[in-house]
Amino acid sequence: MELRNILIGTAAALAFGTASHAATLSVEGERNDLQLTADNDFIGAASDDFLTGLDFIVNASVQLSGAATLRFTAWGAESGFDNCLNIGPSSSPDTTVCESDDGFANETFNAASGSTRQTFDVAYSGGAITDWFFTTQTGSPVTGGGDLGEFDFGIFFAGSDPSDDTELMGSGLSHIFIAYDDKAGTGAGLDDNHDDYVWKVEVVPLPAAGWLLLAGMGGLAAMKRRKKA
């Protein structure tokens, strides 16, 4: 009986410990307040996900605090081009999903319903993330490049820690939104609002490993009772 109580207590502790040590995302980049205007069709659609404010950065870097699975969910698009999110090497990405795969309406930001949104998971070992990039399949957008770390690739996130007037950083994030601007830059005809293709990226919660251990221990106990019988 004492051993059983010890095993139950240990398993419960492991379960709670697992939940508290999930990996998180951190971001850092150039502040870009010009994007947070009425011209950005994404902000209203995402308001329910941000309770502590919304910030936006470009020329950004992303870090993952430890090994974790990231879930990518198509959130919406506002573009006349068929833009795509790619994960993996630029020469041969492992995953490519485009606006046309979700049937988003051109030039109208359309957050697809949960049943039709494209979603996929990717496992990461932690550290710097460098294999996200946007491209355009059709049309001829004026763009300087859609790689993470460039101006065309933006990140929306909550709970920033301003380091100065031009830089922003955020840490301990469970999710962010990555956003492509297929006409980034300056000059006539450029929208410069980073809502052309938007994806939610979130850390998948770890399973309660402790409770799985408890179930296994229960099975061992049952086997022990059968042997005695």
Residue pairs with C-beta under 8 A, 6 or more apart in sequence:
4 221
7 214
7 217
8 214
8 217
10 210
10 213
11 210
11 211
11 213
11 214
11 217
12 210
12 211
12 214
13 210
14 209
14 210
14 213
15 208
15 209
15 210
15 211
15 214
16 210
17 210
18 206
18 207
18 208
18 209
18 210
19 205
19 206
19 208
21 66
21 206
22 68
22 203
22 205
22 206
23 64
23 65
23 66
23 67
23 68
23 126
23 203
24 64
24 65
24 171
24 172
24 173
24 174
24 203
25 62
25 63
25 64
25 65
25 173
25 174
25 175
25 176
25 201
25 203
26 62
26 63
26 65
26 169
26 170
26 171
26 172
26 173
27 57
27 60
27 61
27 62
27 63
27 155
27 157
27 169
27 170
27 171
27 173
27 176
28 57
28 60
28 61
28 167
28 168
28 169
28 170
29 57
29 58
29 59
29 60
29 61
29 155
29 167
29 168
29 169
30 57
30 58
30 59
30 60
30 166
30 167
30 168
31 55
31 56
31 57
31 162
31 165
31 166
31 167
31 168
32 56
32 57
32 58
32 154
33 56
34 192
35 56
35 154
35 192
35 193
35 194
36 43
36 54
36 55
36 56
37 193
39 191
39 193
40 193
40 194
40 195
41 76
41 78
41 108
41 109
41 193
41 195
42 75
42 76
42 78
42 109
42 156
42 177
42 179
42 194
42 195
42 198
43 54
43 156
45 75
45 76
45 109
45 111
46 54
46 75
46 156
46 177
46 198
49 158
49 175
49 177
49 200
50 158
51 158
52 158
52 159
53 158
53 159
53 160
54 156
54 157
54 158
55 156
55 157
55 158
55 160
55 168
55 170
56 154
56 155
56 156
56 157
56 194
57 154
57 155
57 157
57 168
58 150
58 151
58 152
58 153
58 154
58 155
58 194
59 149
59 150
59 151
60 148
60 149
60 153
60 154
60 155
61 128
61 148
61 149
62 128
62 129
62 132
62 148
62 155
62 176
63 127
63 128
63 129
64 70
64 124
64 126
64 127
64 129
64 203
65 126
66 126
67 123
67 124
67 125
67 126
68 123
68 124
68 126
68 203
68 204
68 206
69 121
69 122
69 123
69 124
69 203
69 204
70 121
70 122
70 123
70 124
70 201
70 202
70 203
70 204
71 119
71 120
71 121
71 201
71 202
71 203
71 204
72 85
72 87
72 97
72 119
72 120
72 121
72 122
72 199
72 200
72 201
73 117
73 118
73 119
73 199
73 200
73 201
73 202
74 85
74 97
74 101
74 102
74 112
74 117
74 118
74 119
74 198
74 199
75 111
75 117
75 177
75 198
75 199
75 200
76 104
76 109
76 110
76 111
76 112
76 195
76 198
77 83
77 99
77 102
77 104
77 109
77 110
77 196
77 197
77 198
78 107
78 108
78 109
78 110
78 195
78 196
79 99
79 106
79 107
79 182
79 196
79 197
80 106
80 107
80 139
81 99
81 136
81 137
81 138
81 139
81 141
81 182
81 196
82 98
82 99
82 100
82 136
82 137
82 138
82 139
83 98
83 99
83 134
83 135
83 136
83 137
83 180
83 182
83 196
83 197
84 96
84 97
84 98
84 99
84 134
84 135
84 136
84 137
84 197
85 95
85 96
85 97
85 98
85 132
85 134
85 178
85 180
85 197
85 199
86 93
86 95
86 96
86 132
86 133
86 134
86 135
87 93
87 94
87 95
87 96
87 122
87 131
87 132
88 94
88 95
88 131
89 131
90 133
90 147
93 131
93 133
94 122
95 120
95 122
96 135
97 118
97 120
98 137
99 197
100 137
101 118
102 112
102 116
102 117
102 118
103 112
103 116
104 110
104 112
109 195
121 204
129 148
130 148
130 149
131 148
132 147
132 148
132 153
132 178
133 146
133 147
133 148
133 153
134 146
134 147
134 152
134 153
134 180
134 182
134 197
135 146
136 143
136 146
136 182
139 182
141 182
141 183
142 183
142 184
142 185
142 189
142 190
143 152
143 181
143 182
143 183
143 184
143 185
144 150
144 151
144 152
144 184
144 185
145 152
146 152
146 153
146 180
146 182
147 153
148 178
151 181
151 184
151 185
152 180
152 181
152 182
152 184
153 178
153 179
153 180
154 178
154 179
154 180
154 181
154 194
155 176
155 177
155 178
155 179
156 176
156 177
156 178
156 179
156 198
157 170
157 173
157 176
157 177
158 170
158 173
159 170
159 172
159 173
160 168
160 169
160 170
161 168
161 169
161 170
161 171
162 168
162 169
163 169
170 176
174 202
174 203
175 200
175 201
175 202
175 203
176 200
176 201
176 202
177 198
177 199
177 200
177 201
178 198
178 199
178 201
179 194
179 195
179 196
179 197
179 198
179 199
180 194
180 196
180 197
180 198
181 191
181 192
181 193
181 194
181 195
181 196
182 196
182 197
183 189
183 190
183 191
183 192
183 196
184 190
184 192
184 194
185 192
186 192
